[in-house]
Amino acid sequence: GSKEDRNFSECTLLTASAVLPPFPEEFSIIEELDLSGNALDSIPDNINNLTNLRSLFLGGYPTDHPERKNKIQALPNLSSLIHLEHLSVHDTNLSILPELPMLSLRIL
């Protein structure tokens, strides 16, 4: 099968609220998800349903728009993402890491 990627970085996904709605069931095939630079306050708990996810990018923002930095302070439990190899959380407000799939994770 082909690799499924979704790049939503710097898309300004949200206007007034910095909360994403739950991920659609169809997102379960995604292997790479880039949500960096969207001024997000949180990630939906059902991110655990994205069981094919290999890379999740939450950190980073355009240098000319620091207000787009994700302000995530906590993440849901990610231990069911058994294929997750790369988790980017730099430049967020994250202070505690959730439970992670330690066997697959290579880059944090």
C-alpha positions, 0 to 999 in steps of 0.5 A, a space after each residue: 500500500 502507499 504511504 498516507 501522510 497528512 501535512 496540516 502544518 501552519 494551516 491555521 486550522 482553527 480560528 477562535 478555539 485552539 481545540 481540534 475535533 476528534 480525528 475521523 475514523 478514516 484517519 486510522 490509515 495515516 502514517 505521518 501527521 504534521 500539526 505543527 504551527 497551528 496554535 493548538 491547545 490540545 490533541 484529541 484523545 482519540 489520536 490513539 485510533 491512528 494505529 498506523 502512525 509512524 511520525 507525529 509532528 507537534 513542535 515548531 512554528 514559522 519564525 515570522 509567526 511565533 503566535 502559531 506555536 502549539 501551546 499543548 501542555 499535555 498529551 493523551 496516552 500514546 502507548 497504543 501507537 505501536 508503530 510510532 517512531 518519531 514524536 516532535 514536541 519541541 517548542 510546545 508547552 509540554 511539561 510531562 510526557 505521556 505513556 509512549 510506545 517505547 519499543 518503536 520510538 526512535 526520535 523524540 
